[in-house]
Amino acid sequence: MKTDIQSILDKLGIEANNAAFSTGNDWGGSLNSETINSFSPVDGNKIASVGVASQKDYEGVILKAQEAFLFWKTVPSPKRGDIVRQLGDALRKNKEALGTLVSYEMGKSLQEGFGEVQEMIDICDFAVGLSRQLYGLTMHSERPSHRMYEQWHPLGIVGIISAFNFPVAVWSWNAALALVCGNVCIWKPSEKTPLTGIACQKIISKVLADNDMPEGVSNLIIGDKSIGELMTNDIRVPLISATGSTRMGKAVAAAVGARLGKSLLELGGNNAIIISEHADLDMSLIGAVFGAVGTAGQRCTSTRRLIIHENIYDAFKAKLVKSYGQLRIGDPLDQNNHVGPLIDVAAVTAYLDSIEKCKAEGGNFVVEGGVLKGENYSSGCYVKPCIAEVKNDYKIVQHETFAPILYLIKYKTLDEAIAFQNGVPQGLSSAIMTLNLREAEHFLSNQGSDCGIANVNIGTSGAEIGGAFGGEKETGGGRESGSDAWRAYMRRQTNTINYSHTLPLAQGIKFDL
Ligand code: UN1
């Protein structure tokens, strides 16, 4: 049965023409010539229009957020956690509708759209627990009758710049933590997926209003790079959390660094799986194929390279080629399909360009790529997942192309495989498939993977929210979601209290009047 998109839009409060910004229940910014139209890559249809915020709109949002922060930071953290719990409950109720809109606006499979909303629910649950923690340490003073400890305070306004590929989950990783920590948020979603942003803003705004919270705690602002630049250059936004390309991240880091602000960057990956001769090849196949073609290769954790031991190279390649022959490409809302479209025709051009470059460098395509044509592919965004045999040092292999292109590299020794794995500018996710304990532990040791995420017998994508998420080198060094990633959203204060009758100085310094 064809999904009734209109009823999903109605349920989520998406209109034909939507406002450019929101501070909660207040929406503003009229539609002008600078409207963004959201087209679905699924069928090429225009879903709705959204206004673009002006500099004046941006100023208004900042003022509301500053005012809201003065109140929100006085709400006890467990109470803030309870509001985030209610956000999680609202997401549970809206999982089907929001997951479907994610799938339709972004193009990922319906299962992955639901998975993304589940990831939002999970981070809300995590943040609720955190709201009763946010622990600081206590330490022993060198002076008698003195007490020392540290505590964590909120920063103020957290600016969230998110990408099209996880249009809602990445916002929630940031927002759920930032909010329990006592911050207020301003979110600039990708201009490629503004409607899922509007849907989330409607959901959270209702929860905040039901709890009598003021406008300005959770804000949304629609625009392109120029709105992002207003945020990154704005001293009133102490933390910018940005997800996207390495090129974008470098610009954000430079602007935020120039004003000594904080940035939390989650940028490109070039993730590899090492397939050892000691691997379970059936398990490896699922991890590799899901990693490479899931979200049509548009996750920052997508598997881009397979580094395969020479003894099993031909056998594993044959399995891969066979499984690619069975992939069903098409409407992602139809659960029979494995792979949906790329986000837009610009992404298709980048995919074709990378294939050409790979061939020019000597890449041997064992599964050919290409753009699918015909009635079912009318958006022009559907491409064939492809596989090429390459050398790790090809320029194109060093580059992250956001598309389902998988590179095969042959290795002889584990150290050589690890050198290939680490021999790219990015450092997000990595994995080894092996049943050999020595190999697995070596890969995880400090002589092994240099990435922020290193897995054994699991692919590179699909991290759980409980761990800190992010990577090294050109991935930007940030950590989001689980573990102690919350610390990025707070400032640390060290407190020393003297309850003695004298004022002894540290380091034994004598100073008598
Ligand atoms: C991203 O692609 O920006 O680990 C995030 C994963 C997901 C998150 C990906 N949980 O693949």
Boltz pocket constraint, residues with backbone or C-beta under 6 A from the ligand:
constraints:
  - pocket:
      binder: B
      contacts: [[A, 119], [A, 165], [A, 166], [A, 170], [A, 243], [A, 298], [A, 299], [A, 300], [A, 301], [A, 460], [A, 461], [A, 462], [A, 463], [A, 464]]
      max_distance: 6.0
